[in-house]
């Protein structure tokens, strides 16, 4: 739904992918740090 807009450029798609990747990296990094005991 988010990628079927009426925009001509792909700037919105780049932002959506970028934010999604950033959130995924934060979640994965947090789980790795918790598993290694580096974060309480």
CHARMM-style PDB file with segment names, atoms N, HN, CA, C and O in Angstrom:
ATOM      1  N   UNK     1       0.828  -1.194   0.000  1.00  0.00      PROA
ATOM      2  CA  UNK     1       0.000   0.000   0.000  1.00  0.00      PROA
ATOM      3  C   UNK     1       0.864   1.246   0.000  1.00  0.00      PROA
ATOM      4  O   UNK     1       0.543   2.223  -0.676  1.00  0.00      PROA
ATOM      5  N   UNK     2       1.944   1.224   0.742  1.00  0.00      PROA
ATOM      6  HN  UNK     2       2.205   0.430   1.291  1.00  0.00      PROA
ATOM      7  CA  UNK     2       2.794   2.412   0.838  1.00  0.00      PROA
ATOM      8  C   UNK     2       3.566   2.662  -0.445  1.00  0.00      PROA
ATOM      9  O   UNK     2       3.991   3.790  -0.692  1.00  0.00      PROA
ATOM     10  N   UNK     3       3.759   1.640  -1.267  1.00  0.00      PROA
ATOM     11  HN  UNK     3       3.414   0.723  -1.066  1.00  0.00      PROA
ATOM     12  CA  UNK     3       4.572   1.796  -2.463  1.00  0.00      PROA
ATOM     13  C   UNK     3       3.732   1.975  -3.723  1.00  0.00      PROA
ATOM     14  O   UNK     3       4.270   1.967  -4.830  1.00  0.00      PROA
ATOM     15  N   UNK     4       2.432   2.135  -3.569  1.00  0.00      PROA
ATOM     16  HN  UNK     4       1.995   2.141  -2.669  1.00  0.00      PROA
ATOM     17  CA  UNK     4       1.551   2.316  -4.719  1.00  0.00      PROA
ATOM     18  C   UNK     4       1.007   3.733  -4.743  1.00  0.00      PROA
ATOM     19  O   UNK     4      -0.179   3.940  -5.001  1.00  0.00      PROA
ATOM     20  N   UNK     5       1.860   4.706  -4.478  1.00  0.00      PROA
ATOM     21  HN  UNK     5       2.823   4.539  -4.268  1.00  0.00      PROA
ATOM     22  CA  UNK     5       1.415   6.098  -4.446  1.00  0.00      PROA
ATOM     23  C   UNK     5       1.410   6.718  -5.823  1.00  0.00      PROA
ATOM     24  O   UNK     5       1.666   6.049  -6.824  1.00  0.00      PROA
ATOM     25  N   UNK     6       1.113   8.010  -5.862  1.00  0.00      PROA
ATOM     26  HN  UNK     6       0.904   8.553  -5.049  1.00  0.00      PROA
ATOM     27  CA  UNK     6       1.045   8.715  -7.139  1.00  0.00      PROA
ATOM     28  C   UNK     6       2.278   9.590  -7.372  1.00  0.00      PROA
ATOM     29  O   UNK     6       2.243  10.496  -8.205  1.00  0.00      PROA
ATOM     30  N   UNK     7       3.365   9.329  -6.643  1.00  0.00      PROA
ATOM     31  HN  UNK     7       3.394   8.593  -5.966  1.00  0.00      PROA
ATOM     32  CA  UNK     7       4.555  10.151  -6.807  1.00  0.00      PROA
ATOM     33  C   UNK     7       5.318   9.743  -8.067  1.00  0.00      PROA
ATOM     34  O   UNK     7       5.251   8.596  -8.509  1.00  0.00      PROA
ATOM     35  N   UNK     8       6.031  10.692  -8.625  1.00  0.00      PROA
ATOM     36  HN  UNK     8       6.086  11.624  -8.266  1.00  0.00      PROA
ATOM     37  CA  UNK     8       6.813  10.427  -9.828  1.00  0.00      PROA
ATOM     38  C   UNK     8       8.206   9.917  -9.472  1.00  0.00      PROA
ATOM     39  O   UNK     8       8.743   9.035 -10.142  1.00  0.00      PROA
ATOM     40  N   UNK     9       8.783  10.478  -8.415  1.00  0.00      PROA
ATOM     41  HN  UNK     9       8.347  11.195  -7.871  1.00  0.00      PROA
ATOM     42  CA  UNK     9      10.122  10.069  -8.016  1.00  0.00      PROA
ATOM     43  C   UNK     9      10.079   8.913  -7.034  1.00  0.00      PROA
ATOM     44  O   UNK     9       9.010   8.426  -6.666  1.00  0.00      PROA
ATOM     45  N   UNK    10      11.239   8.494  -6.624  1.00  0.00      PROA
ATOM     46  HN  UNK    10      12.108   8.890  -6.922  1.00  0.00      PROA
ATOM     47  CA  UNK    10      11.343   7.372  -5.695  1.00  0.00      PROA
ATOM     48  C   UNK    10      11.899   7.801  -4.347  1.00  0.00      PROA
ATOM     49  O   UNK    10      12.375   6.962  -3.582  1.00  0.00      PROA
ATOM     50  N   UNK    11      11.849   9.095  -4.042  1.00  0.00      PROA
ATOM     51  HN  UNK    11      11.463   9.777  -4.663  1.00  0.00      PROA
ATOM     52  CA  UNK    11      12.411   9.603  -2.791  1.00  0.00      PROA
ATOM     53  C   UNK    11      11.656   9.022  -1.596  1.00  0.00      PROA
ATOM     54  O   UNK    11      12.268   8.649  -0.595  1.00  0.00      PROA
ATOM     55  N   UNK    12      10.350   8.947  -1.700  1.00  0.00      PROA
ATOM     56  HN  UNK    12       9.853   9.250  -2.513  1.00  0.00      PROA
ATOM     57  CA  UNK    12       9.557   8.410  -0.597  1.00  0.00      PROA
ATOM     58  C   UNK    12       9.890   6.940  -0.346  1.00  0.00      PROA
ATOM     59  O   UNK    12       9.977   6.506   0.802  1.00  0.00      PROA
ATOM     60  N   UNK    13      10.074   6.179  -1.424  1.00  0.00      PROA
ATOM     61  HN  UNK    13      10.003   6.532  -2.357  1.00  0.00      PROA
ATOM     62  CA  UNK    13      10.420   4.769  -1.273  1.00  0.00      PROA
ATOM     63  C   UNK    13      11.778   4.612  -0.606  1.00  0.00      PROA
ATOM     64  O   UNK    13      11.958   3.739   0.244  1.00  0.00      PROA
ATOM     65  N   UNK    14      12.733   5.453  -0.986  1.00  0.00      PROA
ATOM     66  HN  UNK    14      12.587   6.162  -1.677  1.00  0.00      PROA
ATOM     67  CA  UNK    14      14.064   5.393  -0.383  1.00  0.00      PROA
ATOM     68  C   UNK    14      13.979   5.691   1.108  1.00  0.00      PROA
ATOM     69  O   UNK    14      14.624   5.016   1.911  1.00  0.00      PROA
ATOM     70  N   UNK    15      13.194   6.689   1.486  1.00  0.00      PROA
ATOM     71  HN  UNK    15      12.670   7.237   0.834  1.00  0.00      PROA
ATOM     72  CA  UNK    15      13.035   7.016   2.904  1.00  0.00      PROA
ATOM     73  C   UNK    15      12.383   5.874   3.668  1.00  0.00      PROA
ATOM     74  O   UNK    15      12.813   5.543   4.773  1.00  0.00      PROA
ATOM     75  N   UNK    16      11.346   5.266   3.089  1.00  0.00      PROA
ATOM     76  HN  UNK    16      10.997   5.535   2.191  1.00  0.00      PROA
ATOM     77  CA  UNK    16      10.665   4.157   3.764  1.00  0.00      PROA
ATOM     78  C   UNK    16      11.601   2.970   3.958  1.00  0.00      PROA
ATOM     79  O   UNK    16      11.645   2.379   5.036  1.00  0.00      PROA
ATOM     80  N   UNK    17      12.352   2.621   2.910  1.00  0.00      PROA
ATOM     81  HN  UNK    17      12.316   3.102   2.033  1.00  0.00      PROA
ATOM     82  CA  UNK    17      13.307   1.519   3.031  1.00  0.00      PROA
ATOM     83  C   UNK    17      14.400   1.860   4.032  1.00  0.00      PROA
ATOM     84  O   UNK    17      14.801   1.004   4.821  1.00  0.00      PROA
ATOM     85  N   UNK    18      14.883   3.083   4.013  1.00  0.00      PROA
ATOM     86  HN  UNK    18      14.558   3.778   3.373  1.00  0.00      PROA
ATOM     87  CA  UNK    18      15.944   3.493   4.928  1.00  0.00      PROA
ATOM     88  C   UNK    18      15.512   3.440   6.380  1.00  0.00      PROA
ATOM     89  O   UNK    18      16.253   2.948   7.231  1.00  0.00      PROA
ATOM     90  N   UNK    19      14.319   3.942   6.675  1.00  0.00      PROA
ATOM     91  HN  UNK    19      13.716   4.341   5.984  1.00  0.00      PROA
ATOM     92  CA  UNK    19      13.819   3.915   8.050  1.00  0.00      PROA
ATOM     93  C   UNK    19      13.568   2.482   8.492  1.00  0.00      PROA
ATOM     94  O   UNK    19      13.859   2.127   9.635  1.00  0.00      PROA
ATOM     95  N   UNK    20      13.028   1.650   7.600  1.00  0.00      PROA
ATOM     96  HN  UNK    20      12.791   1.938   6.672  1.00  0.00      PROA
ATOM     97  CA  UNK    20      12.783   0.250   7.953  1.00  0.00      PROA
ATOM     98  C   UNK    20      14.101  -0.468   8.249  1.00  0.00      PROA
ATOM     99  O   UNK    20      14.178  -1.242   9.203  1.00  0.00      PROA
ATOM    100  N   UNK    21      15.132  -0.224   7.448  1.00  0.00      PROA
ATOM    101  HN  UNK    21      15.069   0.405   6.672  1.00  0.00      PROA
ATOM    102  CA  UNK    21      16.429  -0.858   7.692  1.00  0.00      PROA
ATOM    103  C   UNK    21      17.056  -0.361   8.981  1.00  0.00      PROA
ATOM    104  O   UNK    21      17.685  -1.134   9.704  1.00  0.00      PROA
ATOM    105  N   UNK    22      16.892   0.923   9.277  1.00  0.00      PROA
ATOM    106  HN  UNK    22      16.381   1.551   8.690  1.00  0.00      PROA
ATOM    107  CA  UNK    22      17.432   1.469  10.525  1.00  0.00      PROA
ATOM    108  C   UNK    22      16.764   0.823  11.736  1.00  0.00      PROA
ATOM    109  O   UNK    22      17.447   0.431  12.683  1.00  0.00      PROA
ATOM    110  N   UNK    23      15.447   0.712  11.714  1.00  0.00      PROA
ATOM    111  HN  UNK    23      14.893   1.030  10.945  1.00  0.00      PROA
ATOM    112  CA  UNK    23      14.736   0.080  12.825  1.00  0.00      PROA
ATOM    113  C   UNK    23      15.127  -1.388  12.968  1.00  0.00      PROA
ATOM    114  O   UNK    23      15.281  -1.884  14.084  1.00  0.00      PROA
ATOM    115  N   UNK    24      15.285  -2.078  11.855  1.00  0.00      PROA
ATOM    116  HN  UNK    24      15.160  -1.676  10.948  1.00  0.00      PROA
ATOM    117  CA  UNK    24      15.695  -3.477  11.907  1.00  0.00      PROA
ATOM    118  C   UNK    24      17.099  -3.608  12.488  1.00  0.00      PROA
ATOM    119  O   UNK    24      17.354  -4.513  13.282  1.00  0.00      PROA
ATOM    120  N   UNK    25      18.006  -2.722  12.106  1.00  0.00      PROA
ATOM    121  HN  UNK    25      17.799  -1.987  11.461  1.00  0.00      PROA
ATOM    122  CA  UNK    25      19.366  -2.761  12.645  1.00  0.00      PROA
ATOM    123  C   UNK    25      19.369  -2.488  14.139  1.00  0.00      PROA
ATOM    124  O   UNK    25      20.146  -3.102  14.871  1.00  0.00      PROA
ATOM    125  N   UNK    26      18.525  -1.588  14.608  1.00  0.00      PROA
ATOM    126  HN  UNK    26      17.894  -1.089  14.013  1.00  0.00      PROA
ATOM    127  CA  UNK    26      18.443  -1.300  16.039  1.00  0.00      PROA
ATOM    128  C   UNK    26      17.939  -2.518  16.805  1.00  0.00      PROA
ATOM    129  O   UNK    26      18.483  -2.853  17.857  1.00  0.00      PROA
ATOM    130  N   UNK    27      16.913  -3.181  16.294  1.00  0.00      PROA
ATOM    131  HN  UNK    27      16.471  -2.909  15.440  1.00  0.00      PROA
ATOM    132  CA  UNK    27      16.357  -4.345  16.975  1.00  0.00      PROA
ATOM    133  C   UNK    27      17.371  -5.486  17.000  1.00  0.00      PROA
ATOM    134  O   UNK    27      17.553  -6.124  18.037  1.00  0.00      PROA
ATOM    135  N   UNK    28      18.029  -5.751  15.880  1.00  0.00      PROA
ATOM    136  HN  UNK    28      17.882  -5.233  15.038  1.00  0.00      PROA
ATOM    137  CA  UNK    28      19.018  -6.824  15.825  1.00  0.00      PROA
ATOM    138  C   UNK    28      20.204  -6.496  16.726  1.00  0.00      PROA
ATOM    139  O   UNK    28      20.682  -7.366  17.455  1.00  0.00      PROA
ATOM    140  N   UNK    29      20.683  -5.263  16.687  1.00  0.00      PROA
ATOM    141  HN  UNK    29      20.295  -4.557  16.095  1.00  0.00      PROA
ATOM    142  CA  UNK    29      21.795  -4.873  17.541  1.00  0.00      PROA
ATOM    143  C   UNK    29      21.454  -4.982  19.011  1.00  0.00      PROA
ATOM    144  O   UNK    29      22.286  -5.407  19.812  1.00  0.00      PROA
ATOM    145  N   UNK    30      20.254  -4.608  19.372  1.00  0.00      PROA
ATOM    146  HN  UNK    30      19.578  -4.263  18.721  1.00  0.00      PROA
ATOM    147  CA  UNK    30      19.831  -4.715  20.764  1.00  0.00      PROA
ATOM    148  C   UNK    30      19.786  -6.176  21.220  1.00  0.00      PROA
ATOM    149  O   UNK    30      20.213  -6.495  22.329  1.00  0.00      PROA
ATOM    150  N   UNK    31      19.276  -7.049  20.373  1.00  0.00      PROA
ATOM    151  HN  UNK    31      18.930  -6.790  19.472  1.00  0.00      PROA
ATOM    152  CA  UNK    31      19.206  -8.462  20.764  1.00  0.00      PROA
ATOM    153  C   UNK    31      20.605  -9.066  20.878  1.00  0.00      PROA
ATOM    154  O   UNK    31      20.845  -9.892  21.759  1.00  0.00      PROA
ATOM    155  N   UNK    32      21.520  -8.675  20.015  1.00  0.00      PROA
ATOM    156  HN  UNK    32      21.325  -8.005  19.299  1.00  0.00      PROA
ATOM    157  CA  UNK    32      22.888  -9.183  20.099  1.00  0.00      PROA
ATOM    158  C   UNK    32      23.551  -8.694  21.379  1.00  0.00      PROA
ATOM    159  O   UNK    32      24.217  -9.467  22.067  1.00  0.00      PROA
ATOM    160  N   UNK    33      23.373  -7.422  21.701  1.00  0.00      PROA
ATOM    161  HN  UNK    33      22.832  -6.794  21.141  1.00  0.00      PROA
ATOM    162  CA  UNK    33      23.976  -6.892  22.917  1.00  0.00      PROA
ATOM    163  C   UNK    33      23.389  -7.542  24.165  1.00  0.00      PROA
ATOM    164  O   UNK    33      24.112  -7.801  25.128  1.00  0.00      PROA
ATOM    165  N   UNK    34      22.093  -7.805  24.156  1.00  0.00      PROA
ATOM    166  HN  UNK    34      21.506  -7.595  23.374  1.00  0.00      PROA
ATOM    167  CA  UNK    34      21.475  -8.456  25.310  1.00  0.00      PROA
ATOM    168  C   UNK    34      21.965  -9.896  25.449  1.00  0.00      PROA
ATOM    169  O   UNK    34      22.174 -10.369  26.566  1.00  0.00      PROA
ATOM    170  N   UNK    35      22.149 -10.592  24.343  1.00  0.00      PROA
ATOM    171  HN  UNK    35      21.980 -10.208  23.435  1.00  0.00      PROA
ATOM    172  CA  UNK    35      22.606 -11.970  24.392  1.00  0.00      PROA
ATOM    173  C   UNK    35      24.044 -12.046  24.904  1.00  0.00      PROA
ATOM    174  O   UNK    35      24.391 -12.984  25.621  1.00  0.00      PROA
ATOM    175  N   UNK    36      24.880 -11.079  24.550  1.00  0.00      PROA
ATOM    176  HN  UNK    36      24.599 -10.316  23.967  1.00  0.00      PROA
ATOM    177  CA  UNK    36      26.271 -11.078  24.984  1.00  0.00      PROA
ATOM    178  C   UNK    36      26.442 -10.500  26.371  1.00  0.00      PROA
ATOM    179  O   UNK    36      27.548 -10.539  26.912  1.00  0.00      PROA
ATOM    180  N   UNK    37      25.387  -9.963  26.968  1.00  0.00      PROA
ATOM    181  HN  UNK    37      24.489  -9.931  26.529  1.00  0.00      PROA
ATOM    182  CA  UNK    37      25.460  -9.435  28.310  1.00  0.00      PROA
ATOM    183  C   UNK    37      26.110  -8.069  28.391  1.00  0.00      PROA
ATOM    184  O   UNK    37      26.534  -7.656  29.470  1.00  0.00      PROA
ATOM    185  N   UNK    38      26.199  -7.363  27.291  1.00  0.00      PROA
ATOM    186  HN  UNK    38      25.854  -7.698  26.414  1.00  0.00      PROA
ATOM    187  CA  UNK    38      26.821  -6.056  27.268  1.00  0.00      PROA
ATOM    188  C   UNK    38      25.842  -4.940  27.625  1.00  0.00      PROA
ATOM    189  O   UNK    38      26.240  -3.802  27.874  1.00  0.00      PROA
ATOM    190  N   UNK    39      24.571  -5.282  27.645  1.00  0.00      PROA
ATOM    191  HN  UNK    39      24.247  -6.207  27.443  1.00  0.00      PROA
ATOM    192  CA  UNK    39      23.534  -4.297  27.972  1.00  0.00      PROA
ATOM    193  C   UNK    39      22.588  -4.934  28.948  1.00  0.00      PROA
ATOM    194  O   UNK    39      22.144  -6.066  28.754  1.00  0.00      PROA
ATOM    195  N   UNK    40      22.273  -4.195  30.016  1.00  0.00      PROA
ATOM    196  HN  UNK    40      22.633  -3.276  30.174  1.00  0.00      PROA
ATOM    197  CA  UNK    40      21.398  -4.786  31.035  1.00  0.00      PROA
ATOM    198  C   UNK    40      19.947  -4.418  30.794  1.00  0.00      PROA
ATOM    199  OT1 UNK    40      19.071  -4.829  31.555  1.00  0.00      PROA
TER     200      UNK     40
END
